[in-house]
């Protein structure tokens, strides 16, 4: 009845309100997360600062006795009873109650690994401070984290716990921001060749050392970035690695092909400025795969048009973040380490001219009665009359139009012109 005509988005809050008004329901948020045990029966972890007193029960360790430090142990193995290895360290376990002074025992379980991972980034702001998480002026300068990235499998729980932890620290006044990070992203997972998660039990684990031994570290590094979208899962392929190796080989061979000029040639000028802009922008957005694709396109143009030393120099500056070893080797062999006095990775990022990133000419398809016959090159955004005149002046089109009449023309700007003749 009263929901008729509503969209689902409109109907859901209306139904909730109706249930409340009728008195037989109320709004509630349901979480699928369950409580998670905050202790581990192992040595390596932050000690839980509590002691058990027969008289006083569980008592927190006073702040002036914090942090509780792990004792030195010879054996990290779990005990036969399933207790923490710390339980065997009697000199550490046995202590006195902070309240009554009676004999007491320390908690021997330690905190889980996510306890430390929920706040460790705060220490980067002031790692040598021993009186607080960090000095206030340092925390104010560095926090919040500008951009926090982690694995896809940690997105929900790590994000939830670290925010909860940080908000607690903010509430008690020891950090200066309500949120721990300004931006959070997650990278995808590399799956085995069959599209399944890599695991020893499946026998589909790829050992990076094997790829490095066969193709080199730069090939492995480049291929991992080129394999797909940073935030999505991708499938590994041993055969596909060869494509990244071929690209680096083509870059290497440019040293023997380039002319001695340090300038950009007219033919390559546009593609170089476009590539500088594209690669710089893509790196900022973690779109490594499309940045590498742009470099591949530019190298293809170098092979088609020829290239200069200056053009290869710019290529090396752009290639350096992706394949640093080959970039530095070529940089030195070409003499730039000496002439510039810097490594390729130390050079400022190449600048581009915005005007030269815009195509001044366009290659357009020419159809006759809907069938492709040739292509023409005309100034970008030309008037229809200019395009039609250029198409009719082409020698192939002239021959096809002999003895026939141009009945109609269809122009798709910067893409194609279709000449209808009878």
N, C-alpha and C positions, 0 to 999 in steps of 0.2 A: 504493500500500500504506500506508505509514506516514502519508501525508497525508490518508487517508480520514477524513471527518467534521469536518475543520478548516474554518474560514472562510478566505478569501483572506488576511485580515490575519494570521491565525495561521500559515498555511502558508508565507508568504514567509520569515520568519525561520527556520522549521524547515527549509526547503529549503537555506537558506544554511549552517546549522549542519551539515546532513547532508553537503553538498559539502566542507566543511572537514574533517569527521571521516573522510571517504572518501579524503582526500588528493589529490583532483583539482580542487579549486577553493579560492578564497579570496574574502573580502568586499572589495569595492572601490566607492568612490563615484565615479561618472562625471559630469563637468561638461560641459555643452554649450558653455560659453564658451571662446573661443580667445584666444591672446595678441593684444594690441592695440598697435599701434605708438605709442610715447610721444613722437613728434616730429612737427612740422608745418613745412612749408617756407613760412613767412610771417614777417612782421615782428612782428605783434601777438601777444605771448605771453610767458610767463616764459622768459628765457634759460636754457639748460641749462649749468650752471657747470662745464664741462670744456674743457680745451685739449689740442691735439694737438701733441706734440713728436716730431721725427724720431728722437730718441735714446731718450726715456723712454716714448713711446706716449701713450695717453690719461691725463691727469693731472687730478685734481679741483682746482678753484680753492680756495685756503685760506680757512678760515672768516672770517678777519679782512678778507678782500676781498669778502665777500658783503654785500648781494646784488649780483649782476652787473646793471647797469642797461642798458636799451636806449639806443642812441644816437639823437640827433635825425636824422631823414632827410627828404628832400624828396619821395621817391618810394616808395610802399608796394607798387608792382606787383611780381609775381614776375619772376624773370629768365628769359631765353630758354632757359637750360639747365635750368630747373626748380628751381634752388636758391633758398634764402631771399633776400629783398631785402637781408638783413644781409650777405650774401657780397660785396656791392659796396662795403661800408663798410670799406675797407682799414685806416684808422686805428684802427678798433675791432677788426677781426678779428686784425690782427697784434699779438702780445703776446710775453711771455717765459715760459718754462717755470718753474713754481714750484719744480721740483726741481733742475734743472741751470742755469737761467738762459739757456739757448739760445733762439733764436727759435722761436716756436710760434704756432699759430693757434687762435682761439676756435671752439667749436662754433657754427655759424650757424643750425641748426634751433632752433625754440622749442618749449616744452611745449604740449600740447593744452589746450583750454579746460577740460576736466574736471580738470586738475591744480589750478587755482585754485579750482574749485567744490567740491573735496573738503575744503577746510579754511577757506574764507573766513569762515564763521560764527563761527570762533574769534576773529576780529579785532573782531567786534561787542562782545565782552566788554571790550576795552581798546584802542580803535582808535588811540590816540596813543602807545602804548608803542613805543619804538624799540630796546629791548634784548632783547625776547623776543616770542613770539606774544602774550603777555599777562602782566601781573603775577599772581602766584599767588593773591593774595586776590581779585582780580577774576574769575579763572577759577573759583575755588571758589564764588563767589557765583552766577555766571551759568550754568555748565555742570552737567549736560548740557543741550542745547536741550530745552525742555519739549515742544514740538510742532513738527515739521518737515514742511512740506507742499511737494509739487512736482508736476510734470506726470506723467501716466501713462507717457509714453514714456521717462522717466528712472528709473522705479522700480527696475529691475534693476541697470543699470550704475552709475548715480550712487550708489545705496544701497550697492552692493558696494564701489566705489572709496572712497567717503568713510569707510566703516567700516574698510576696510583701512588707509587713510591715518591715520585717528585712532588705530587700535590701534598702528601703528608709532610715532606721536608719544608715545603712552602708554608704550610699551616703552622709549623713550629718555629718558623722564622729563620731557617738556616740557608735557604736559597732565595734568589731574588725574582724568579719568574714563576708564573702559575703553570706554564707548559714547559716540558723539557726540550721540545724541538719545534721549529717553525714549519718544517716540511719533513714528511716521512715517505720514503719509497721502498719498494721491495723488488729485488731482482729475481728473475725466473730461474728455473732449475734446468740443468743439462741432463736429458734422459739418455738411456742406452739406445743402441741402434734399433731395437724393436719398439721404441716409444715407451718403455717402462723405466721406472726409477732404477738408477744404478745400485747394485748391491752384490756383495760377494756370493750370496746364496744363489742369485740368478746367473752368476758368472758373466755379467755384462759390464763390469767395471773397466774403464779405459784408464790406463796408467799414463799420466802426463809425461813421465820420464821416457816412455817408449816413443811418444810422438816427438819429443825434443831430440832424442837420439837419431830418429829417422829424418826429420824435416828441419829441426832447429827450433830454438825457443821463440823466435819472432813469428814463425809460421803458426805455432800453437796459440800464441797470444793474439795474433791478428784474427785467426779463424774463430776463436771463442767470441771475439767482439763482432765478427761479421755474420755469425751463424744465425742470428735472428734478433727480434725485439728484446731489449734489455729486461723488460718486465714480464716477459712470457716464457713459458717452458719451451725448450727446443730439443730436437732429437739429434744426437751425435751421429756423424757419418765419417768413417775412416777415409772413404773415397773422396768426400767433399773437401778434406784437408788439402788434397793435392791442388785444388783450385787456388787456395791462398798461397801455396808455395810457388805456383806458376806466376802469380801476380808479382810476388817479390822478386822472382827471377827477371821478369820484364823490367822492373824498376832498376835492377842492377845493370842490365844490358844497356840502359840509356846512357851510361857513362861513355860507351864506345860509339854512340850514335850522335851525340849532341855536338852542335857547332861551338865555337869559342866565344860567341857573343854572350855578354852578361845581361842583355836586354830581353824583353818579351817580344816575340815575333807577332806580326799582325794577325796571322792565322790562329795563334793560340791565346792571344790576349784576353779575349772574352771568356773562354773556358777557365783560364787561370783565376780571373777575378771572381767568377761564379763559384769556383771550387773553394777559394779562400773563405768566402762568405758562408757557403754551405757547411763546410767542415767545422768552422768556428762555432756556428750556431748549433750544429748537431752535437758537438762535444758538450756544450752547456746544458743541453737537454738529454744527455746520455743516450743519444741516438747514434751509437757507434757504427751500427750496421749500415745505415744510409750514408754516414760520413765516409766510410771505406768504399762504398759503391761509387761515390762521387770521385774519389781518388782514382778508382779503376777506370772510370769514364775519361778522366783527364789524361791518364797514361795512354789509353787507346787513341786519343787525339794526337798525342805526341808521336805515336807510331805512324799515324796517318799523315800528319803534317810535317814531321821532323820537329826537332826541338833544340833549344839553346842551353848553354851551361846555366844561365840565369833562371831558366824555367825549371831545370832539374834541381837547382838550389832551393827554389820555392817548394817543389815537391818534397824534398827531404825535410824541410821545416814543418810541413803539414803531416808527413808520414811519421815523424819522430815519436809522437805519443803512442802510436799503434805498433810500430816495429822499431824500437830504439837502437837495437844493435846494428842492423843493416844500415840504418840511417846514419849512424855515427861513423861506420866503416866507410861508406860512400863519401860522407862529408870530409873525412880526412884524406881519402885517396884523391879527391877532386881539389884539394888544397885549401878548403875553406876553414879548416881548423887553425891553420897558420894565418891566413889573410884576415879572418874575422877575430882571431884571438879568443874564440869561444867554441864550445861544442854546439851541435845543432839544437840540442834540447835547451840550451841557455839563450838562444836567439829570441828576440821579441817576435810575437806572432805577426805574420805578414799582413800588410794592410791591403784593402781592396778599394777600388773606385766604384761607387754605386752605379754611376752612369755606364760603366763598362760591364755590369752584370745584366744589363737589359739588351736583348737581341735587337740589333739595328736592321737585320735582314731576316726573312723567313723563307724557308723552302716550302712551296705549296704544290700539292698534287693537281694535275690537270686531267680531267676526265672528258671523254667525248661520248655523249649519249650514255652516261653512267659507267663507262669502262675506263680504267686508268690507262693513260697513254704515255705520260711523261711527267716531269716536275719542272718547276721554274723557281727562280730566286728573285724575290721582290722586297722593297723596303717594308719593314714591319708596319702594320696598320695602314697599308695603302688603300686608296680609294678603289671602289669596284672597277671603275673605268680603267685605272692603271693596270690592275690585275688582268682584266680581260684583254687589253691591248698587248700585254706581255705574253699571255697565253697564245693569242692568235699569231704573234710574231715568231713563235717557236717553229723550227723547220718541220718537225714531225706533224705538228698541228696544221701547218700550211698545206702539206701534202694531203692530209685527210679531208681538208675543207675544199679542195679543188673541185669546182663544178657544183658545189653545194651551198646552201644558204644557212646562215646562223639564225636559228629560229628563237632561241631563248638562252639565257645564262643564269646560272645559280652560283653564288659566291658565299662560301663559309670563311669569314675573315681569318686570315693567317693560316688557314688549313687547306682549303681546296677550292677549285673552280670547275664547274661542270658546264660544258658547252653542248647545247642541244642543236644538232644540225639536221637538215633535211635535203 
